[in-house]
């Protein structure tokens, strides 16, 4: 996967970066949860390996990483809008999953 397709963007609380195969375990936290995937355009994944295989085929997926604890909390897909030619990102945040309910570690400043 060519990691130069999408830039990394940082805010005060988040890092938005291109997904890698190394994100498969964290991605599986919600992609393997039927309560989440019932609203998605894909079926529930049965393993992190299955997610890893899919991630190897998708070049324009962002992941959203919470800076306070490094937790991957969501993803988005970037597509080119056909009329204007602008890039549009569709965002999915995993609010409500077990991973999101974990308390963030205190920041070390």
N, C-alpha and C positions, 0 to 999 in steps of 0.2 A: 504494500500500500504506500502510495506517495504522500508522505506527511506534509509536503509543501503546498498541497491544494488549498487548505484552509489555514488562515493565520491563527495564532493563539491570542486571545483577548483576556485581559485581567481587569477585574473591578476590585473594589474594596473587599468583597466577600467571596467572589467567584473567579474561577479560571474556566474559560471556554476554550476548548482545544479539540483538535481532530481525534477521533476515536482510533485506538490501536487494538490489535489482537490481545494485548496484555490487559485490556479492560473487560475481557469476557466474564470473569468471575463476578465483578461488580455489576455488570450489565445484567447478568443472570438473576441478580437479586429481584429485579422487577420483571424481566422478560420471561421468568419462570413462574410468575405469580398470576394465576388465572383471574384474580380480582382486578389486576391491572390490564392484562392483555385482552380482556373481553371488550375493551374500548379501543383497541389498536387494530391496525390493518394487517397484523401478522398473528399467527397462532402462538400459543404458549410454548416456549422452548422447554425441552426436557433435560438439558444438560448445558453446562458452561462450554463444553466442547462444541456443541451445536451452535451456540452463540458465536464462538470463536471462528468457526467456519463461515458464518454469515458475515461477520465483521471484516473478514479478508476480502469480501466481494464489494463492499460499499465504500466508495472513496469520499463521499461528502456528508459524513455524519459527525456532528459536534457532540462532545460530552461536556456536562456542566459539573465542575468539581468544587465542592465547598472548601474554601481555604482553611477554615478553622480546624478541620480534621482530615482533609484529603479525601472525603467521601464523594464518590460519583453519585450525583443526585438526579441526573436527567440527561436527556439527549435531544438532538434536533437534526433535521435533514435539510440541507440546502439545495434548492432547485432554482433554475432560471425561469422566471416568469416569461411566457412566450410573447406577449404583446409588447411590453416595455423593454424586455431584455434584462431587467434588474434581477439580482439574486434575492431570493426570498427564503427565510429559514422558518421551518415549522418546528416549534418547540414542544417538548414533552418533559414535564417535571414529574418526578415519582413521589409526590406528596402522598403520605398515607402508608407507605410501605414500612416494613420493620426497620430498614436501613435509615429512613428519614427520622424515625422516632428516637434514634440514638442521640444522646446528649453530646454536643460537640466538646472536644477537649479545649481547655482554656488556652488562649493564644499566648505565645511566649514573646513578649515585646521587650 
